[in-house]
Amino acid sequence: MSRLDELMPNASVKGILPNGLVTVVSVQWHGSEALQLTYRTPEGMVANELL
């Protein structure tokens, strides 16, 4: 995915972690240009990233 507005729950995303896919849990926008991404790793760990 190349655009932040394309991030949706249950989507698989490459590039958040250096070595694998993550699954989007939720997306919370902060204004129109930043978002907090909550994701699950293949190991089941849940984490957040500000993009």
C-alpha positions in Angstrom: 0.0 0.0 0.0 1.4 3.4 -0.8 -1.2 5.7 0.7 -2.1 6.1 4.3 -5.9 6.5 3.5 -5.8 3.0 2.1 -5.1 1.4 5.5 -8.1 -0.5 6.7 -8.6 -3.1 9.6 -7.6 -6.6 8.6 -5.3 -5.5 5.8 -1.9 -7.0 5.5 0.8 -4.4 5.3 4.5 -4.7 4.3 7.0 -2.1 5.4 6.0 -1.4 9.0 8.5 -4.0 10.3 11.7 -4.7 8.5 11.1 -8.4 8.0 7.5 -9.2 7.4 3.8 -8.4 7.1 1.6 -7.0 9.9 -2.2 -7.1 10.1 -3.9 -3.8 10.7 -6.1 -3.8 13.9 -7.2 -0.2 13.8 -6.4 3.2 12.4 -7.0 6.5 14.2 -6.4 9.7 12.2 -4.8 12.8 13.8 -5.7 15.6 11.5 -5.4 14.9 7.8 -1.8 13.9 7.5 -0.9 11.6 10.4 -2.4 8.5 11.9 -1.9 6.0 14.7 -1.7 2.5 13.3 -2.4 -0.4 15.7 -1.2 -3.6 14.2 -0.6 -7.3 15.0 2.6 -9.1 14.2 2.7 -12.6 12.8 3.7 -13.7 16.4 0.5 -12.1 17.8 2.1 -9.1 19.4 0.0 -5.9 19.2 1.8 -2.6 18.7 1.3 1.0 17.6 3.1 3.2 15.2 2.6 6.9 14.4 2.7 7.4 10.6 
